Amino acid sequence: MSVLGVALAGKEIPGQNGWHVGCRVPARNPAFAFIDEGDLYFTSFQVSGNDHVYRIRDFDGSEAGCDSNVVETVFEGIFPWPNAVQRVPDEIMNDGNKWYSVAAGFFPGNKNDGCVAFYNGELDSDITADSLIFMTPGCKTEQAEHDRFFYHKIAWADMDNDGDLDMITARVINDGPITPLDQDLLWFENDGTPESREQWKMHRIEAENHADVFFSVAKLPRINGEGTQTVIAVGSFYAQRLELVWTEDPNDNWKNTDLQKSVLIDTAGWYFDVHFHDMTMNGKLDMFASTWSRNGEYGQTMGYEMIGADWREPSSWSFNSVFNRFPQFANAGFGSPGGFSIARLGENDSNLKEHIFVSGDDDGQLYVQTPLSDTSWRYDTTSIYMTDDNVGFLTLTGATIGEVTAGEFTGDRTTDVLIPNYTRNEIIILEQDD
């Protein structure tokens, strides 16, 4: 995502090719959005000034109920450049409350002291900050001197085989879209006493990797056929590498750093996002990824299908391009696509495979990728929303949408898409036409 503000030069296309805008909620520069048990959280950031985390309780995305949504400010000025808000597994705090995480920070000089923190989402917004537990240094907290890393998301897995979940994240230091000054893939050891508010012990994953922004964690089958083990897919934006990281420890204990391993799967571009997901619906996890466009290089979405028995071997992963013409921009600070959300069209979707909803990031569009075959990776890619119809191939400016989420938000049993439209200052619900 570009950190530059833009002005609309053209007009909005509020839905096309079978989709239309239903609900619009005014929201200042929404970027990351997350819905959990009916509550919508979204983050907002700018190059200067305070950044925010907002909440809408009992979010109603229907046209009839849209005006009833009340936006609460949960945090103001605490998190520089707040990124993903995620649900913390209930077993972590185990106190009957819903806890959430915020990962924060980005490369602008006044926003680069990021952190990861937990908070109690059951509290009223004016006292939620009292519940904050900072899991890392940063975010202007009163802590010892530290390097200014930024973080985008977390994940959970039992990394030391002791029966409880540990926290996984990636962090990076850099001064812009250039080679990072430092970067790490980390896990934090759950001490079993979260109420103590003490930071968990941090472990660097020593196997060679280039984790910076996004990654995905899953269980893949052990090569000996006895159960599964934790594997991390790293989609490196700055190093332009897709990697797998795991441990050969027989107990899947990542404390044994000598047995940590990694392998390079591909170098297809500036990896924006990567997810483990059963794209082919054959019971095996594939990897789906997006790469950001750069000068002289289009953005694309692609799948990596596990076709071999040994997932540790690059030859076991078959590359399949889904779409490879997301626009380049004349300004190197803009790119497309961003992240994606995978879902069926609704209860009556009879397709074997799911649809892929792709954020165009700085081209301001939302795309749907529709499966054309049950047995191949052929998809039709169609734009279903445009922020600005003047933005596109080789333009100097962009129009940005953030992290899109596909789900049922209007009560009609069909899939909608939640669009945080950063440029238009709106949360938008895109619905299917009747």
N, C-alpha and C positions, 0 to 999 in steps of 0.2 A: 504494500500500500504506500502510495506517495505521501509525503508529509506536506505537500504544497496545497494550498487552498486554490480553488478554481471557481470561475463564474460561469453560469450556464450561458451558452451561446446559441443553442438551438431550443428545441421543445421536447418535453417529455412524451414518450409513447407509453401510456399507462396500461400496458398489457396488450398482447397480440398473440396470434396463432393459438387461440383457444383459451386464453387467460385474460383476466382483467383485475384491476385494483379494486378491492372492496373497502378495507379499513386503512385509515391514515392516522397516526398519532404523532403530533408535533414532538420532536426530541432533538436536542442540540447535538449535532455531529455523532450520531450513533455508529458504533463500529463492530464490537463483538456482542452477540446476543445469545441468550440461553433461557430456555423454558423448563421449569421443573415443578411438577405437580400443580400446574396452572399458573404459577408465578413467573413473570418475565423479568429477567435481569438483563441490562445492557450497559455497556461502557461507552465513555465519551472522552476523547482527548483532542488536544490542539498543540501546535508547536509552542505556544506561549499561553500563560494563564493556568488556572486550576483545571484539573481533570476530575471526572466524576464516575461513580457507579450509581445507576438508577434502578428502580424496581417498580413494576406494576403488579400488584396482587390481583389474583383471579382475572388474569388477562382475558379479554373478550375480543377476538379478532373478527367477529361478524359485523356486517354493516349496521345492523340494528343496535348492537351493543358497543360499538366502537367508541362513542362519545363518553361512555361510562368509565373508561380507563383513567385512572389517576396515577400520575408519575410521581414517585417519591424519590428524593435524593438520599441515598444510603451513605455514600462517602463523597466528600468534596475536599480536594487538595491533599488527601492522604496518599493516594497512589499516583505516581507519575506515569502517565500513559498506560492506564489499566487495559489489559488484554483479556484473556479468557476468564470468565466466571464459571466454575464447575462445582458439582455436588461432591462433597466429601462423603465417602462411604459411612453409613451409620455406625458401623462397628468401630470406627476410629475414635469418636468421642463417646459413644455409647451412653448418652445422657437423655435420650428421647427427643432431642432437638434436631432440626435440619441445619447442618453446617455446610458452608461453602468455602471455596478457595478463590483467591484472586492472584493472578500472575501479572506482573507489571514491569514497565520500562521499555525504552527504545533508544535509538542512537542520538537524537538531538541532545545537545550538551546539558540542558536543564531538565531532561527527562530520563537520563540514562542510569540513575541510581535506583534500579528496580528491585523487586522482592517478590516473595511468595508469602501469603498470609491466609489464615482461616478466620471465618467469622460465623456467628450464630444468626441464621436467617429468620429465626422465630421472633426476634426482638423488634420493637418499633424502630423506625429508621433513625430517630433522634438519639438513640442510645446504642445502636448497633456497634459503633466504633469502640465502645467499652469492652466488647467481647473479643477484639482482635488478638490473634496469636500469630506473631511473625515467625515464620519457619526459617527465614534466611535473613542475613543483614540487608540493609538498604531501606529505601522509601523514607529517608530522613528520620529514621528511628534513632534513639540515643543508644548507639552501640559502638563497639571498638572500630578503629579505622579499618576500612575494607575497600576492595576494588569495586568499581561501579559496573556490575553486570546487569543485564536485563533478561527477563523471563517471559515466555508466552503461554505456557500451559503446564499441567502436571498430569501424571498417570499413577496407577496403583498396581502393585504386585508384591507378593511375598518374596523378597530378594535374598533372605538369609535362612529360609526354610524353618522359621520358628513358629509358624502358624498364624502370624498376623500380617497385615498389609503394610508395606513401606511405600514411601513417596518417591516418584521418579520425575526428574525435570531436566531441561537443558538451559544453559545460560551462555551469554556471549557478550563480549565487549567489542565495539567498533565505532567508527566515526562516520558511518554512512554506508552506501552500497559498495563496500570495498572489502578486501580480505580482513577478517576479524583480527584484533590484537590478541584475543584469548577466547577460548570456548571450551565448554565441558559438558559431558553427559554425567548426571549425578543421580545418586539415590540416597535417601535419608532414612536412617534406621529407626523404626517405630520403637520407642522405649516402653510402650504400654501404659504411660501415664500422661496423656495429653492435657489433663487438667492442671499439670504443674506449670504449663506455659513455657517450659524449657525447650530450646531448640534441639531437635534430634541430631544425632551424629551424622555428619555428611561423609559420603564415600564417593570418590571420583571413579568412574569406570575407566579402567586403564587400557582396555583394548583400543586399538587405533580407531578413531571415529571423528566425524566432522559435524557433530550435532550443534545446531545453533538456534533454530526457531521451532520447527514442528517435527514430531516423531509419533510413532504408534507402538503400542505394546500389546502382545498377544501370546497365547499358548500355542506352540507348534509341536507336532509329534516328535518324541525322541527317536533318534535314528535306530536305536536298538529295539524299537517297537514297544517299549515299556513306559507308557504314560506320555505326558507332555512336559514341556519346559518353557520358561519365559524367554521370549525373543523380542528385541527392540528393532524396529525399522526406523532408520534415520534418513530423512529427506533433507539434505543440506542445501540451503539456499545459496550461501556464499561460495561454497566449494563445488557446487553443482554435482553432487554425488548422492546416490542412493545406496545405503549400506545396511547390513544386518549385523547385530551385536548380540552375543549370547555367552554363556559359560559352559565349559565342558565338565564342570564339577558334577559328580554323579548325584549329588543331593540338590542341585540347582542353587548352590550357595555362592552368591556373588562376592562374598568376602574373600574368597580365594582368587585374588586378582591374577595370579599366574595362569589360571585356566580360562580367563576371559578371552574371547575370540571375536573377530569381525571379518567381514568379507565385503568387497565392493561388488554391487549388483549391476549398476549402470551409471552413466554420466550423461543423462539426457537433457540437462539444462538446469535452470535456477529453480530447484524444487521448492514449491510454495507449501504444499500439503501432501501428506501421505497417510493412508488408513489401511490397516488389515481389514478385509471384508470378503465374504464369499460372493464374489461377483457372478460367478458362473453357476451358482446354486447346485454345486456337486458335492457339498459337504466339506470342501477344502477351502482354507483361507487363501485368498489372493491378496495382492497389494494394488491399490488404486492411488494414483498420484496426479498432481498438477504441477506444471512448470511455468514460470512467469516469462513473458516476452521481454526481450532486450533488443538493442540496436542490431539489426541484421538477423534476428532470430525470433520466430513466432512462438507464442505460448502454446501449450498443448495439455491435453489430458490423456492418460495412458493407464493401461492395466498390465500387471505382471502376474501371469497365471503359473501356479506351481504345477509343472508337468513332470518333474523328476521325483525320485524317492528321497533324495538327500537335499533338503532345502538350503544346506550350507554351500552348495555348489551353484555358482552363477548360472550354469547351463540348465539348472532345474527350473529357472524362471523364464517364461516366454514373454517377451515384450510385445504389447499390442497397442498400437496408437488408436485412440478413440476419436480425437479431433486435434489437428495440428496447425490451425490457422487463426488462433486468437491474436488480436491485432498488436503490431508493434506501434510505438509512438516516436515522434521526432524528438521528444524530450526523454532522456534516459531515466528520469526520475519516475516515469509512469510505466506500468506493465499490466498484463492480463494473461491468464485468469488468476483468481484467488483460490479460496477453498471451495468445498463442495459438500452437499448433503445427499444421501442415498435413501430412496424411499419408493414404495409403491404409490400408484395414483389414488388409491382408496380401497375400500372394502371389495369393490367389484372389479379390481384390476386383475385380469386373467393371465397376464404375461408371466412367464416363468421368472424372468429377470426383473430387477428393479430399475427405476429411472434414476438418473443422476442430475441433480440440480447444481449448476456451477455458477459461482459468483464471477462476474467479469472483472472484479476489482476496479481498476482505474478506467475501464471502458464503460462503466456504469450500467452494464447490462446483466440480466439474468438469463441463463441458458438452460434448456432441458435437453438431456441426451436420452433418447428413446431407443431401447433395444429393438433391433430389426431381425434378430435370429436367436433361437434358443441354444444354438451350438457354436456360434462364432462371436467375435468381438465387434460385429457391425452395429453401429449406432447412428441415428440421425440426430444432428445437433441443430437446435433451433433457438433463436432469441425470442423470449416471451415477455421481456420488459426492457425499456431503454430509459435511462435518466435524461439523456441529451442526444438527440439524433444527429448532432453535428460532430460528436466524438467518434473516432474510429481510427482506421489505418493511417499512420504517419501524421496524426494531428499533434499539435504542440501541447494541447491541454487535455485533461481527462476529467471524468466525473466518477466519483468513487462510491461503491457500495461495499459493505463489510461482509461479515460472516453470515451466510444464509442458512436457514433451518427449514427443512421440509417436515410438515406434520399436519395434524388436523386441528385447526384453530377456530373454526367457525360453526361447528356442530352439525355439519351436513354429511359427515362420514366420507368425505373426499379430501385428498391431500391439498393443503395450501402451502405457500412458501412465505416465510417471514424475511423481509429485506430490511436491514438497517441501512437506510440511504444517507450516507455521510454528507453528501453534497446538498441534498434537499432538506436536511434537518428533519427527517421523518422516519418513523417505523412504518413500514408498508406491509400489508397482507395481500398477497397475490392469490386470487382464487381461480378455479377452473370455470369456464363458461358452462352453462346448462346444456 
